[in-house]
Amino acid sequence: SPGGRAAVAGAQVCDYGCGSGVLGLAALLHGAAACVAVDNDPAALRATRANAAANSLPLRVHLPPSEVLQRDLDFYSRFGDWRQGADGWSPLDAPLRTSAPPSSAPAPSAEQDGCAPTEALEEQESCACGGGGCFGAVLCNIVVGPLCQVAPTLGRLCRPGGVVALAGFRGSYQREQVEAAYRADFDLQEASSEGGWLLLV
């Protein structure tokens, strides 16, 4: 929508719960200054990286912030301790690459897929967003339970005056759940509705 394009144009954007990275890639195509895609499933991060490379777009990919991973017992049971590798992916609060986009980079090894381990980082800059609210727009399209659970995290990632765009739920009851979860940080309004599915910003 025109409003959505205006929200991401020139902004630092986070696609949280990125899946295959569609929202993050769309944000870059609509003028986002940069975009970071975040998911707690390494398979989703691999798919996102592949899609970014196929479209020659510089979409960065990360696990959620370490403070989230420390409490995520499901992640630990499925993938092990994120501090010991997690297939080479690093959390959002680790240093970010400043190198060329994935499309021009060599294929990563299992240890290099995503961000390299901290000790191997040279000529890279630290991420300012780990606890820091530097994103002008945070996009999140996931099912309603996890969407509500990540509300405090998205509130911390979004800079003052920034916007969130929330989708993945339908009906008045789920809308009330989402509004309650985000009320502390955001005054959400319905931006669109299609087939009962809602978008709140």
Secondary structure, 3 states (H helix, E strand, C coil): CHHHHHHHCCCEEEEECCCCCHHHHHHHHCCCCEEEEECCCHHHHHHHHHHHHHCCCCCEEEECCHHHHCCCHHHHHHHCCHHHCHHHCCECCCCECCCCCHHHCCCCCCCCCCCCCHHHCCCCECCCCCCCCCEEEEEEECCHHHHHHCHHHHHHHEEEEEEEEEEEEEHHHHHHHHHHHHCCCCCCCEEEEECCEEEEC
